[in-house]
């Protein structure tokens, strides 16, 4: 892979080391930063996140990074909660309130609590992912239907026009979404073995 300036955005609400190590295993040099100028100068950016949308958005706002992230024009990949933060709103307030949490509004959509019947939440473990239009889907290039990725989440984006790949766990939901230069994956590619490494390589090569 060509040498690139890859930045993981330090949102203050993510286990960044696992994403960093996964990229370094691919031979990619990675910078972790919450400095707007450094983030803006990157060739590719990663937006990881864990916890609730409300706490994560508060952390991003406290760091003064909302406008920086919204203004990015390079390929940017949200991972797990990072993907959910790319949407318009999320039901995951962490406070059991009925008010949706405003997110970054990079990709239209709403994150909703999963309705899975008698199945256990959070949805945790390996599950199969089905890319949409794989021949025209650069993030999933070479990744076929039924490939397993690792998930940990209790909220999800329904399948809709910005869905890049789908998954099922008591309901169909978006395993990946996309609009313009913004991509998001609900699963953890850094914990998904060879398939996850393949997807990360695809993203770095966009």
C-alpha positions as CSV (number, residue, x, y, z in Angstrom):
1,X,0.0,0.0,0.0
2,X,1.2,3.5,-0.8
3,X,2.4,5.5,2.2
4,X,-0.5,7.7,3.6
5,X,-1.2,10.1,6.4
6,X,-3.8,8.1,8.4
7,X,-5.3,9.7,11.5
8,X,-7.5,8.2,14.2
9,X,-9.6,10.9,15.7
10,X,-9.2,10.9,19.4
11,X,-12.8,11.5,20.5
12,X,-12.1,10.7,24.1
13,X,-14.6,7.9,24.1
14,X,-13.0,4.9,22.3
15,X,-10.5,2.1,22.7
16,X,-8.3,3.5,20.0
17,X,-5.4,1.2,20.6
18,X,-7.1,-1.8,19.0
19,X,-7.9,0.1,15.8
20,X,-4.3,1.5,15.7
21,X,-2.7,-1.9,16.2
22,X,-5.0,-3.5,13.5
23,X,-3.8,-0.8,11.0
24,X,-0.2,-1.1,12.0
25,X,-0.4,-4.8,11.3
26,X,-1.2,-3.8,7.7
27,X,2.0,-1.8,7.6
28,X,0.1,1.5,7.9
29,X,1.6,4.4,10.0
30,X,-1.1,5.9,12.2
31,X,-1.4,9.1,14.1
32,X,-3.9,9.5,17.0
33,X,-4.9,13.2,17.4
34,X,-7.6,15.6,18.6
35,X,-5.9,18.5,16.9
36,X,-8.2,19.9,14.1
37,X,-5.3,20.9,11.8
38,X,-3.8,17.4,12.1
39,X,-7.2,15.7,11.4
40,X,-7.9,18.0,8.4
41,X,-4.5,17.2,6.9
42,X,-5.0,13.4,6.9
43,X,-5.5,11.3,3.8
44,X,-7.9,9.1,5.6
45,X,-9.6,9.4,9.0
46,X,-11.0,7.0,11.4
47,X,-13.8,7.8,13.9
48,X,-14.0,5.1,16.6
49,X,-16.3,5.2,19.6
50,X,-17.7,3.2,22.5
51,X,-20.4,3.9,25.1
52,X,-23.5,5.9,24.6
53,X,-24.1,8.4,21.8
54,X,-24.9,11.2,24.4
55,X,-21.6,10.8,26.3
56,X,-19.6,10.5,23.0
57,X,-21.2,13.6,21.5
58,X,-20.5,15.5,24.7
59,X,-16.9,14.4,24.6
60,X,-16.5,15.4,20.9
61,X,-18.2,18.8,21.6
62,X,-15.9,19.4,24.6
63,X,-12.9,18.8,22.4
64,X,-14.3,21.3,19.9
65,X,-14.2,18.7,17.1
66,X,-17.8,18.7,15.8
67,X,-17.2,21.2,13.0
68,X,-13.9,19.7,12.2
69,X,-15.4,16.3,11.6
70,X,-18.4,17.7,9.7
71,X,-16.0,19.5,7.4
72,X,-13.9,16.5,6.4
73,X,-13.7,15.8,2.7
74,X,-11.3,12.8,2.8
75,X,-12.6,9.2,3.2
76,X,-13.6,8.8,6.9
77,X,-14.6,5.5,8.5
78,X,-16.8,5.4,11.6
79,X,-16.4,2.2,13.7
80,X,-19.2,0.8,15.9
81,X,-20.5,3.8,17.9
82,X,-18.4,6.0,15.5
83,X,-20.7,4.8,12.7
84,X,-23.8,5.6,14.8
85,X,-22.4,9.1,15.5
86,X,-22.3,9.8,11.8
87,X,-26.1,9.7,11.6
88,X,-28.6,12.5,12.3
89,X,-29.9,11.3,15.7
90,X,-29.6,8.4,18.1
91,X,-32.0,7.0,20.7
92,X,-29.1,6.0,22.9
93,X,-29.0,8.7,25.5
94,X,-27.7,6.6,28.3
95,X,-30.4,8.2,30.5
96,X,-33.5,6.3,29.3
97,X,-34.9,9.6,28.1
98,X,-37.3,9.8,25.1
99,X,-35.4,12.6,23.4
100,X,-33.1,11.6,20.6
101,X,-29.5,12.7,20.8
102,X,-28.3,15.0,18.0
103,X,-25.3,13.4,16.2
104,X,-22.9,14.6,13.5
105,X,-25.5,14.4,10.7
106,X,-22.9,13.2,8.1
107,X,-25.2,10.5,6.8
108,X,-29.0,10.8,7.2
109,X,-30.6,8.3,9.5
110,X,-31.6,7.5,13.0
111,X,-30.1,5.0,15.4
112,X,-32.8,2.9,17.2
113,X,-32.8,0.4,20.0
114,X,-32.8,-3.1,18.5
115,X,-36.1,-5.0,18.6
116,X,-35.0,-8.7,18.7
117,X,-37.8,-10.5,20.5
118,X,-36.4,-13.1,22.9
119,X,-32.8,-12.8,21.7
120,X,-30.3,-11.3,24.1
121,X,-29.0,-7.7,23.9
122,X,-26.5,-6.5,23.3
123,X,-25.9,-8.3,20.0
124,X,-22.5,-9.7,20.8
125,X,-20.3,-12.0,18.8
126,X,-19.8,-13.1,15.2
127,X,-22.5,-12.7,12.6
128,X,-22.7,-12.8,8.8
129,X,-22.7,-9.6,6.7
130,X,-24.2,-9.2,3.2
131,X,-22.8,-6.3,1.1
132,X,-25.1,-4.4,-1.1
133,X,-24.1,-4.3,-4.8
134,X,-20.6,-5.8,-4.0
135,X,-19.3,-5.2,-7.6
136,X,-19.8,-1.4,-7.0
137,X,-18.9,-1.4,-3.3
138,X,-15.2,-0.6,-2.8
139,X,-15.3,-1.0,1.0
140,X,-16.4,-4.6,0.6
141,X,-14.3,-5.4,-2.5
142,X,-13.4,-9.1,-2.4
143,X,-15.7,-9.7,0.6
144,X,-18.6,-12.0,-0.3
145,X,-22.0,-12.5,1.2
146,X,-22.1,-14.4,4.4
147,X,-18.7,-13.2,5.6
148,X,-18.4,-13.1,9.4
149,X,-17.6,-10.0,11.4
150,X,-17.6,-9.3,15.1
151,X,-20.4,-7.2,16.7
152,X,-21.1,-5.6,20.1
153,X,-24.1,-3.3,20.1
154,X,-27.7,-2.9,21.3
155,X,-28.7,-0.1,19.0
156,X,-28.7,-0.1,15.2
157,X,-29.5,1.8,12.0
158,X,-32.4,0.2,10.0
159,X,-31.7,-1.0,6.5
160,X,-32.4,2.0,4.2
161,X,-31.0,3.9,1.1
162,X,-27.6,4.5,2.7
163,X,-27.0,0.9,3.7
164,X,-23.8,-0.5,2.3
165,X,-24.1,-3.9,3.9
166,X,-26.8,-5.6,6.1
167,X,-26.9,-8.1,8.9
168,X,-29.7,-9.9,10.8
169,X,-30.1,-10.5,14.5
170,X,-33.8,-10.8,15.3
171,X,-34.2,-8.0,12.7
172,X,-32.4,-6.7,9.6
173,X,-30.1,-3.7,10.3
174,X,-27.3,-1.8,8.6
175,X,-23.9,-3.4,9.1
176,X,-22.4,-0.6,7.1
177,X,-23.6,2.8,5.8
178,X,-22.2,5.3,3.3
179,X,-22.7,8.8,1.9
180,X,-20.1,10.7,-0.1
181,X,-16.7,10.4,1.7
182,X,-18.2,9.1,4.9
183,X,-18.4,5.4,5.6
184,X,-19.5,3.6,8.8
185,X,-19.4,0.0,10.0
186,X,-21.4,-1.3,12.9
187,X,-19.0,-4.2,13.5
188,X,-15.5,-4.1,14.8
189,X,-13.1,-4.7,11.8
190,X,-10.1,-4.6,14.2
191,X,-11.6,-7.6,16.0
192,X,-12.8,-9.5,12.9
193,X,-9.7,-11.4,11.8
194,X,-8.8,-11.7,8.2
195,X,-12.1,-10.3,7.0
196,X,-11.7,-7.2,9.1
197,X,-8.1,-6.7,7.9
198,X,-9.4,-7.0,4.3
199,X,-12.0,-4.3,4.9
200,X,-9.5,-2.0,6.6
201,X,-7.1,-2.5,3.7
202,X,-9.9,-1.7,1.2
203,X,-10.6,1.5,3.1
204,X,-7.0,2.6,3.2
205,X,-6.8,1.9,-0.5
206,X,-9.9,4.0,-1.5
